[in-house]
């Protein structure tokens, strides 16, 4: 039996640095290979081994700003002189074809994506159990200098202040449980009535 068609979900996961958003998003991608990956646009130079169109779309700052002005980016930002953004066309094509996409972006990116795709975005905010635990996790990563950790902790309070803008919120006490909760949100979003574009045709076949 053919599954009724549906529109894809644009699933956005946000959190302060160290709370687990990227780990949760990557776990979902690993367990569900059908999830589509969005290749971002960046103005930074390619690093060794990075391939155009695979890791990033590499553009200069002038073309990047032109893409933003023309509405070719769903969300974008310039950070320390470098631009990063999400191309509109491949995301809209994937959603229309019934493919789900997972994004781990900040609250500002979420706000812009919500404005651009109001009927497609389903969002989740991941909270740490406490600020003390968040700081411990950042130190355990051993990938940042103490000054960088201090900067990330200052930014965390600003990130956390936007938690109520999201559709769902979880507290990442234990990673496996948080991944399960995130997967449940995604599975539920897939069944939303307005997203089930093929159900009407299916129901028409229910005749005696």
Phi and psi in degrees as a GROMACS rama.xvg file:
@    title "Ramachandran Plot"
@    xaxis  label "Phi"
@    yaxis  label "Psi"
@TYPE xy
-77.3765  133.177  UNK-2
-72.3971  134.464  UNK-3
-57.3356  143.947  UNK-4
-70.4043  154.81  UNK-5
-149.321  163.004  UNK-6
-86.8091  144.49  UNK-7
-70.1079  166.04  UNK-8
-104.931  133.893  UNK-9
-98.8308  94.7728  UNK-10
-96.498  114.1  UNK-11
-107.843  127.869  UNK-12
-116.256  124.783  UNK-13
-127.34  157.114  UNK-14
-176.673  160.028  UNK-15
-66.5923  154.864  UNK-16
-57.0915  128.607  UNK-17
98.9766  -9.79512  UNK-18
-82.0956  -16.6231  UNK-19
115.373  11.531  UNK-20
-63.7451  -43.5034  UNK-21
-68.3308  -38.397  UNK-22
-63.8633  -42.5878  UNK-23
-66.2835  -45.9885  UNK-24
-60.8483  -42.9948  UNK-25
-66.88  -34.307  UNK-26
-65.2152  -39.5633  UNK-27
-64.6442  -43.5584  UNK-28
-63.1066  -38.9022  UNK-29
-69.3355  -34.8765  UNK-30
-85.8721  -16.932  UNK-31
-131.965  86.5606  UNK-32
-59.6173  -18.0312  UNK-33
-73.156  -14.7533  UNK-34
-64.1466  129.452  UNK-35
-83.8976  146.125  UNK-36
-103.563  131.727  UNK-37
-91.375  125.118  UNK-38
-89.4789  117.226  UNK-39
-77.128  160.215  UNK-40
-96.827  138.141  UNK-41
-141.306  153.601  UNK-42
-98.8043  -3.20756  UNK-43
-75.571  163.145  UNK-44
-75.8416  146.822  UNK-45
-61.5872  141.161  UNK-46
-88.8144  162.264  UNK-47
-54.2001  127.748  UNK-48
93.1427  -13.8021  UNK-49
-78.2658  138.835  UNK-50
-116.247  133.478  UNK-51
-58.5859  130.339  UNK-52
83.8072  -9.49871  UNK-53
-106.948  -54.9912  UNK-54
-91.1466  -43.2779  UNK-55
-152.437  163.883  UNK-56
-97.6299  114.204  UNK-57
-92.2261  122.74  UNK-58
-134.989  153.719  UNK-59
-78.3844  167.697  UNK-60
-63.4956  -35.898  UNK-61
-63.0481  -47.8393  UNK-62
-67.6726  -35.0395  UNK-63
-61.5083  -47.4365  UNK-64
-65.1942  -34.7044  UNK-65
-65.1094  -41.2111  UNK-66
-60.2756  -42.3834  UNK-67
-64.4723  -44.085  UNK-68
-64.3987  -34.7211  UNK-69
-83.1307  -2.74937  UNK-70
80.2041  18.2774  UNK-71
-82.3398  -5.01095  UNK-72
-117.367  132.075  UNK-73
-71.7619  -38.7526  UNK-74
-149.364  149.302  UNK-75
-160.378  160.234  UNK-76
-158.029  153.247  UNK-77
-111.404  120.901  UNK-78
-123.872  118.558  UNK-79
52.7026  42.087  UNK-80
82.1766  2.04218  UNK-81
-115.346  139.188  UNK-82
-100.276  141.591  UNK-83
-136.56  139.884  UNK-84
-161.484  169.258  UNK-85
-110.752  116.787  UNK-86
-62.4534  138.029  UNK-87
-73.1669  -49.2723  UNK-88
-58.2311  -51.3142  UNK-89
-64.2254  -31.5417  UNK-90
-68.9136  -47.0633  UNK-91
-62.9206  -38.716  UNK-92
-64.7868  -41.8691  UNK-93
-64.76  -45.6034  UNK-94
-62.7422  -42.3998  UNK-95
-63.6664  -29.9198  UNK-96
-84.503  0.800553  UNK-97
89.1633  13.4895  UNK-98
-93.6127  138.4  UNK-99
-89.7321  150.055  UNK-100
-132.755  140.281  UNK-101
-115.581  131.376  UNK-102
-123.479  134.326  UNK-103
-110.824  96.4031  UNK-104
-133.217  170.172  UNK-105
-83.4716  178.433  UNK-106
-63.9647  -31.4511  UNK-107
-68.5484  -42.862  UNK-108
-62.3275  -39.8979  UNK-109
-59.691  -44.487  UNK-110
-61.2856  -42.4463  UNK-111
-68.828  -40.4957  UNK-112
-64.0905  -38.6458  UNK-113
-62.9024  -40.0518  UNK-114
-67.3179  -38.2364  UNK-115
-77.4022  -36.0631  UNK-116
-131.481  65.4396  UNK-117
-61.4254  -28.9493  UNK-118
-92.4871  -4.84381  UNK-119
-111.058  -23.9221  UNK-120
-79.1738  129.783  UNK-121
-124.321  126.054  UNK-122
-122.413  151.171  UNK-123
-136.138  130.019  UNK-124
-108.211  132.862  UNK-125
-106.611  119.925  UNK-126
-100.846  147.116  UNK-127
-79.3332  161.355  UNK-128
-63.1734  -30.5086  UNK-129
-164.712  163.828  UNK-130
-66.7439  -33.468  UNK-131
-62.8019  -42.1881  UNK-132
-68.2003  -37.4818  UNK-133
-60.2665  -44.6733  UNK-134
-64.4736  -38.9262  UNK-135
-61.5208  -42.0346  UNK-136
-64.7035  -39.2494  UNK-137
-64.3022  -39.2438  UNK-138
-68.6161  -37.3836  UNK-139
-65.4873  -28.8853  UNK-140
-63.2648  -28.508  UNK-141
53.5659  29.8094  UNK-142
-112.36  -5.58673  UNK-143
-124.135  147.776  UNK-144
-72.0522  157.082  UNK-145
-53.6088  -35.6503  UNK-146
-65.6046  -38.241  UNK-147
-68.1265  -40.2152  UNK-148
-62.35  -42.0856  UNK-149
-61.2759  -40.4015  UNK-150
-65.8107  -41.1012  UNK-151
-65.7086  -35.4084  UNK-152
-68.2352  -37.8191  UNK-153
-64.9985  -40.2839  UNK-154
-69.594  -26.405  UNK-155
-60.6031  -40.5814  UNK-156
-63.4668  -37.7486  UNK-157
-66.5211  -44.4156  UNK-158
-58.703  -48.4672  UNK-159
-63.565  -28.9593  UNK-160
-64.0111  -13.2525  UNK-161
-101.954  11.0977  UNK-162
-58.1432  -34.6937  UNK-163
-73.9453  -7.28681  UNK-164
-78.8627  -8.4615  UNK-165
-97.8441  154.832  UNK-166
-68.2333  -35.479  UNK-167
-137.127  154.574  UNK-168
-142.227  138.975  UNK-169
-131.495  157.615  UNK-170
-107.296  120.276  UNK-171
-85.2825  76.4906  UNK-172
-75.005  -41.9195  UNK-173
-138.331  125.745  UNK-174
-59.8424  -47.4684  UNK-175
-59.9388  -39.4396  UNK-176
-67.5081  -38.9058  UNK-177
-65.1681  -39.697  UNK-178
-63.3831  -42.2881  UNK-179
-61.7457  -42.305  UNK-180
-65.7205  -41.4679  UNK-181
-63.5196  -41.5274  UNK-182
-63.1446  -36.2267  UNK-183
-64.7011  -38.761  UNK-184
-62.9799  -45.1278  UNK-185
-62.803  -45.2308  UNK-186
-62.6969  -39.5232  UNK-187
-65.6777  -41.1889  UNK-188
-62.0563  -31.3068  UNK-189
-65.4147  -23.1127  UNK-190
-97.1983  2.30569  UNK-191
-57.2786  136.034  UNK-192
-55.1578  -47.845  UNK-193
-64.6021  -20.603  UNK-194
-84.0676  -15.8558  UNK-195
-85.0004  74.3287  UNK-196
-66.3316  -20.6122  UNK-197
-98.2091  -3.08677  UNK-198
-65.3122  -37.9048  UNK-199
-58.8779  -42.2151  UNK-200
-67.0403  -36.4887  UNK-201
-63.4598  -45.2021  UNK-202
-62.4265  -32.2455  UNK-203
-62.0814  -23.4634  UNK-204
-81.39  -8.33517  UNK-205
-83.5957  65.9343  UNK-206
-119.826  148.63  UNK-207
